[in-house]
Amino acid sequence: MTRPSVLVLRAPGTNCDAETAFAFERAGARAEMLHVNRVLENPEVLQGFQILCLPGGFSYGDDVAAGRILGNQIRHHLADRLEAFKAAEKLILGICNGFQVLLKSGLLDEGNHERQPTATLAWNDSGKFEDRWVQLAADGSKCVFLRGIDSMYLPVAHAEGKFVCADRGVFERLETAGQLVLRYRPLDGREAGAAVPYPDNPNGSMADTAGMCDATGRVLGMMPHPERHIDATHHPRWTRNEANNPGDGLAVFTNAVAYFA
C-alpha cells in the first residue's frame, strides 16, 4: 500500500497536532507537523503532501472568533495553492478548530465562488465550553474519510460548535447535495435531524450537523475529535467492556490512507 504524506498544519494555539499526527502514523501514513508561517514563506511545500490536516486547538487564541485569523490567512494567502491541492484530488481534513478554519476560509463550499463563508460555527446554545462524548451518525456514501462508517462514539471539546448557515437557501443546497455527512445522533434513537432535547446535540447545530464535506467528498470538516479515540482504552468505559478495538476514530484516518492505495 502506498504510504501517503500528511501535513498537519500548526498555528499559535494549536494543541492537537501531535495526537493527530500520531493517528495518521498509526493508520499507515507519514505525518509531518509544520507551522503555518513555514508554509506562508514557501507555499511550494504543499506539493510534497497528499493530505492536509488542520487539527484542533485554539488557533491564534480564537481571537475575534474561533478559526477566523487562520482562516483569513488561508483565504488571502494560500487559497489558490489549496484550490490546486484540491484539484489534484488530494484530501483535506479539519478537526474542531480545523473545521472552523475550513468554513471561514471558504474551502468547504465550492458553490461559493467568492470564497466568502456561507456557514459558520457559532457559540454553543449552552453558552459554555462543552467537553463530552457524543454518539454520531455518519453518511459514508459521500465522503472519503467516512467510507464504511455508519456510527461513531467520539469526544467533543468546543465553545463555538453550533453549525449555522448564512440563510435557509444555503442549508437546503448543502442538504440536497448530501454534504452534511456527520450528525449528532439522538440518544433516544430518533432520527438525526429531528427535534431532540439537549444534551443529545451538544451545541444546537442546525439539523444536528457535526460535520460537513465539500462537493467532491475529499474535504471534510468535523467538530468531534477522532484522534482522541483510536484505541479501546480511550473510551471512557473501556474497563466495562463497552469499547471497540480499535477505537472508532481510527477509521477516519485509515480511510484517508486507503484512498491512496
C-alpha positions in Angstrom: 0.0 0.0 0.0 1.2 3.5 -0.9 2.1 5.4 2.2 0.8 9.0 1.8 2.4 12.0 3.4 0.3 14.2 5.7 0.9 17.8 6.5 -0.5 18.7 10.0 -0.7 22.4 9.9 0.1 24.2 13.2 -0.6 27.8 14.3 -0.1 29.6 17.6 -2.6 28.0 20.0 -3.0 24.7 18.1 -2.8 21.9 20.7 -4.0 18.7 19.0 -1.3 18.5 16.3 0.8 15.7 17.9 -2.1 13.4 18.6 -3.4 13.9 15.1 0.0 13.2 13.5 0.2 10.1 15.7 -3.3 8.9 14.5 -2.2 9.3 10.8 1.0 7.4 11.5 -0.9 4.7 13.3 -3.1 4.4 10.2 -0.1 3.9 8.0 0.7 7.5 6.7 3.8 9.6 7.1 2.9 12.7 9.1 4.8 16.0 9.5 3.9 18.9 11.6 4.6 22.4 10.2 3.9 25.9 11.5 1.7 28.0 9.1 4.5 30.6 8.9 6.7 28.0 7.2 4.0 27.3 4.6 3.4 31.0 4.0 7.1 31.5 3.4 7.2 28.6 1.0 3.8 27.6 -0.3 5.5 25.1 -2.7 6.0 22.8 0.3 2.3 21.8 -0.1 3.2 19.9 -3.3 5.1 17.3 -1.3 1.9 16.1 0.6 -1.1 14.1 -0.3 -3.2 15.0 2.8 -3.6 18.3 4.6 -5.0 18.3 8.1 -6.0 21.3 10.2 -6.1 19.9 13.8 -7.9 21.1 16.9 -7.0 23.7 19.5 -7.4 27.4 19.7 -5.5 28.9 16.7 -4.3 32.4 17.5 -6.2 32.1 20.8 -9.5 32.2 18.9 -9.2 35.9 18.9 -12.1 37.7 17.1 -13.8 34.3 16.6 -12.7 30.6 16.5 -10.6 29.9 13.5 -11.1 33.4 12.0 -7.4 34.5 11.8 -6.0 31.3 10.4 -9.0 31.1 8.0 -8.2 34.6 6.8 -4.6 33.8 6.3 -5.5 30.8 4.1 -8.2 32.7 2.2 -5.9 35.7 1.4 -2.5 34.0 1.0 -3.0 30.3 0.3 -6.4 30.0 -1.4 -5.0 29.4 -4.9 -2.5 26.9 -3.7 -5.1 24.9 -1.8 -7.6 25.0 -4.7 -4.8 23.4 -6.7 -4.3 20.9 -3.9 -8.0 20.0 -4.1 -7.9 19.9 -7.9 -5.1 17.3 -7.7 -7.7 15.1 -5.9 -5.8 15.3 -2.6 -7.5 15.2 0.8 -8.1 17.9 3.4 -9.4 17.2 6.9 -10.3 19.9 9.5 -11.0 18.7 13.1 -12.8 21.0 15.6 -10.8 24.3 15.3 -9.7 23.0 11.9 -13.4 22.7 10.9 -13.9 26.3 12.0 -10.9 27.3 9.9 -12.2 25.5 6.8 -15.5 27.2 7.0 -14.0 30.7 7.5 -11.5 30.2 4.7 -14.2 29.2 2.2 -12.5 25.9 1.3 -15.5 23.7 2.2 -18.1 25.3 -0.1 -17.4 25.2 -3.8 -20.8 26.7 -4.5 -19.4 30.0 -3.1 -17.2 31.4 -6.0 -16.2 34.5 -4.0 -14.6 32.3 -1.2 -16.8 34.0 1.4 -18.0 31.9 4.3 -21.6 30.7 3.7 -21.8 28.8 7.0 -20.1 29.2 10.4 -19.8 27.6 13.8 -21.3 29.9 16.4 -21.4 29.9 20.2 -23.0 26.8 21.7 -26.6 27.2 22.8 -25.5 26.4 26.4 -23.2 29.5 26.4 -20.3 27.4 27.7 -17.5 25.2 26.7 -18.8 21.6 26.0 -16.5 18.7 26.8 -18.2 15.3 26.5 -18.6 12.2 24.4 -21.3 12.0 21.8 -23.0 9.4 19.6 -22.7 10.2 15.9 -24.4 9.0 12.7 -22.3 9.1 9.5 -23.1 9.0 5.8 -20.2 7.1 4.4 -21.5 7.2 0.8 -20.3 10.7 0.0 -17.1 11.4 2.0 -13.8 9.7 1.5 -13.0 9.9 5.2 -16.3 8.3 6.3 -16.5 5.4 3.9 -17.9 2.3 5.6 -18.7 4.2 8.7 -22.3 4.3 10.0 -21.8 5.4 13.5 -19.1 6.6 15.9 -18.6 7.4 19.5 -16.2 10.4 19.9 -15.5 13.3 22.2 -16.2 16.9 21.5 -14.5 19.9 23.2 -15.5 23.3 22.0 -17.3 26.6 22.8 -18.1 27.5 19.2 -19.5 24.4 17.6 -23.1 25.4 16.5 -23.3 24.9 12.8 -25.3 27.7 11.2 -25.8 28.5 7.5 -25.9 32.1 6.2 -29.5 31.5 5.1 -32.1 28.8 4.5 -31.1 28.5 0.8 -27.5 27.6 1.7 -28.7 25.0 4.1 -31.1 23.4 1.6 -28.4 23.3 -1.0 -25.9 21.6 1.3 -28.6 19.2 2.5 -29.7 18.3 -1.1 -26.1 17.8 -2.2 -25.5 15.3 0.7 -22.7 17.4 2.1 -23.9 17.3 5.8 -22.3 13.9 6.3 -22.0 13.7 10.1 -24.8 14.2 12.7 -25.1 14.1 16.4 -27.3 11.0 17.0 -30.2 11.4 19.4 -29.7 9.2 22.4 -33.3 8.1 22.4 -33.0 6.6 19.0 -34.9 9.2 17.0 -33.5 10.0 13.6 -30.7 12.6 13.4 -32.2 15.9 12.4 -35.4 15.6 14.4 -36.2 18.0 17.2 -34.4 16.4 20.2 -33.8 17.7 23.7 -30.4 18.9 24.9 -27.9 17.4 25.5 -28.1 15.0 22.5 -26.9 17.8 20.3 -24.1 19.5 22.4 -24.2 22.9 20.7 -27.6 23.4 19.0 -26.3 22.9 15.4 -28.8 23.1 12.5 -30.2 19.6 11.8 -27.7 18.1 14.4 -24.8 18.7 12.0 -21.5 17.6 13.4 -19.5 17.5 10.1 -19.7 18.7 6.5 -17.8 17.7 3.4 -17.2 19.6 0.1 -18.9 18.7 -3.1 -16.2 16.2 -4.0 -16.2 14.4 -0.7 -12.5 14.8 -0.4 -12.6 17.7 2.1 -14.1 17.1 5.5 -14.7 19.4 8.5 -15.9 17.8 11.7 -16.3 19.0 15.3 -15.7 15.7 17.2 -12.1 14.5 17.7 -11.4 11.2 16.0 -7.7 11.4 17.1 -8.9 11.1 20.7 -10.5 7.7 20.2 -8.1 5.5 18.2 -7.5 2.9 21.0 -10.1 1.0 23.0 -8.5 2.4 26.2 -9.5 5.9 25.1 -13.2 5.0 25.6 -14.5 6.3 29.0 -16.0 2.9 29.8 -13.4 0.6 28.4 -13.0 -1.2 31.7 -16.7 -2.2 31.4 -16.0 -3.9 28.0 -18.0 -1.2 26.2 -15.2 -0.2 23.8 -14.5 -1.2 20.3 -10.9 -2.2 19.5 -9.5 -0.2 17.7 -11.3 3.0 18.8 -14.0 4.4 16.5 -11.9 7.4 15.3 -9.1 5.4 13.7 -11.3 4.5 10.7 -11.3 8.2 9.7 -7.6 8.1 9.3 -7.3 4.6 7.8 -9.9 5.7 5.1 -7.7 8.6 4.2 -4.7 6.3 3.8 -6.6 3.7 1.9 -7.7 6.3 -0.6 -4.2 6.4 -2.0 -3.7 2.6 -2.1 
